[in-house]
Amino acid sequence: MSARRRGEAPATAMILAAGRGERMRPLTDDSPKPLLRAGGRPLIAWHLERLAEAGFSQVVINLGWKGEQIREYLGDGRDFGVRIRYSPEGWPALDTGGGIHNALPLLGEAPFVVLNADVWTDFPLAELRLEADAMARLVVVDNPEHNPKGDFLLRGDRLVPADGEAVTFTGIGLYRPRLFASLEPGRFPLAPVLRRAIAEDRVCGIRHHGVWIDVGTPERLEQLDQRLGQESSQ
């Protein structure tokens, strides 16, 4: 029996897919970034496959830039082994924090996982857990070349305001709905929300030592495509 079925991890996930992908232009002029392909498949399809394998049955996807293309391609999710519900935001989109807040009615009352659509990782999603006193658990990695200063500070398994080790947030997190429920609707980023919770010692971190790629530029997309192509040929 999986850990999720024992009630230790959530059954619902959200994929953040509403952004414009400015650094990906011109590839994203006519296509949403989550539908850009690597290894012969759209980036978002890799996430859906891993979520289904990890036991997630419900997936929420927010829609912004060229969002109807995502809906048309993915449909209701049955081809990927999940049920997809959509959270349309229009354009401009609501940013990360605002997008999660807008989707709360679809995410339920239990903790839920959120993933950026424009990353690729082999992190085992079924292993995410949330302590009773925590509002969030973020997956972090050692700082890559394109983010040398990191995003947060890590001490043990807690993210702290200061005096810790700088790490990079992967865009993968497990959250309690009440972290966002008291906020006003609208457009706002996620980082200030997390920093307030970190200041209250309510955010855990888990360091991933496997593969994580921020597919934020055409060059990194090409590198991922080559990597996946090599793996499939082995």
C-alpha positions, -999 to 999 in steps of 0.1 A, spaced: 0 0 0 14 34 -9 22 61 17 -5 83 1 -32 57 7 -22 55 43 -32 91 45 3 105 51 4 125 18 -21 143 -3 -41 131 -33 -44 164 -50 -18 184 -69 -17 217 -87 5 224 -117 13 261 -123 10 267 -160 -3 302 -164 29 322 -170 40 339 -202 75 324 -204 93 356 -214 128 340 -213 115 313 -237 106 337 -264 101 333 -293 92 297 -285 63 309 -263 49 336 -287 24 311 -301 25 283 -275 22 281 -237 55 271 -221 41 239 -205 34 225 -240 70 230 -252 85 196 -259 115 177 -244 121 140 -251 93 140 -276 66 151 -250 53 184 -236 69 194 -203 35 192 -185 30 156 -197 60 145 -178 45 159 -146 12 142 -152 29 109 -157 49 112 -125 19 124 -105 -2 94 -117 27 70 -108 29 85 -74 -8 79 -67 -23 113 -73 -57 112 -88 -68 148 -88 -48 176 -106 -57 213 -109 -40 233 -136 -42 271 -138 -46 287 -172 -33 320 -184 -11 327 -214 -25 306 -243 -43 285 -217 -69 271 -240 -42 252 -259 -34 234 -226 -70 225 -220 -74 213 -256 -43 191 -254 -49 176 -220 -86 173 -219 -100 158 -187 -68 140 -179 -80 104 -185 -53 98 -211 -28 105 -183 -44 85 -156 -57 115 -136 -87 138 -134 -79 174 -144 -98 204 -134 -89 239 -146 -85 272 -129 -87 299 -156 -71 333 -147 -73 352 -180 -44 375 -189 -24 389 -173 -23 359 -150 -24 361 -112 13 352 -104 21 322 -83 6 331 -50 -26 346 -66 -29 316 -88 -29 292 -59 -53 313 -39 -77 315 -69 -76 277 -72 -83 270 -35 -120 260 -41 -107 232 -64 -79 220 -41 -100 209 -11 -93 211 26 -63 188 28 -27 197 21 -19 197 -16 12 196 -38 21 224 -62 46 221 -91 59 246 -116 51 233 -151 85 245 -164 108 222 -143 118 186 -148 128 164 -119 130 128 -107 119 138 -72 97 111 -57 65 130 -52 48 102 -31 74 109 -3 62 144 5 50 147 41 38 176 62 44 178 100 14 188 121 29 222 131 40 231 95 22 251 69 44 240 40 73 218 30 95 229 1 117 208 -20 151 224 -23 183 217 -42 219 228 -41 222 261 -60 226 257 -98 248 280 -118 219 303 -128 209 308 -91 242 309 -72 228 328 -41 198 305 -36 164 315 -24 160 304 13 182 294 42 181 258 55 188 246 90 182 210 96 148 203 80 135 238 86 138 269 64 149 299 85 150 337 81 188 339 87 220 321 97 215 290 76 226 274 44 213 290 11 194 266 -11 173 269 -43 136 263 -42 126 238 -69 91 251 -74 78 219 -58 60 223 -25 33 208 -2 10 234 14 -19 236 38 -48 256 23 -50 279 53 -15 293 43 -34 311 16 -70 312 28 -68 345 48 -52 364 19 -71 388 -4 -77 375 -39 -58 391 -68 -23 390 -83 6 384 -59 38 364 -58 44 333 -36 77 343 -20 64 369 5 38 344 17 65 318 23 88 342 40 61 352 65 55 315 73 93 309 75 96 338 100 70 319 122 90 287 119 62 270 100 80 259 68 100 226 64 125 218 37 136 186 21 168 185 0 167 166 -33 200 152 -44 187 138 -77 178 155 -110 162 189 -111 162 212 -141 147 246 -143 137 246 -180 136 284 -181 155 292 -214 156 277 -249 192 265 -241 181 246 -211 151 231 -229 175 219 -256 198 204 -230 169 185 -214 157 173 -248 191 159 -255 193 143 -221 159 126 -224 168 115 -259 200 98 -247 181 81 -218 155 67 -241 181 53 -265 199 34 -237 
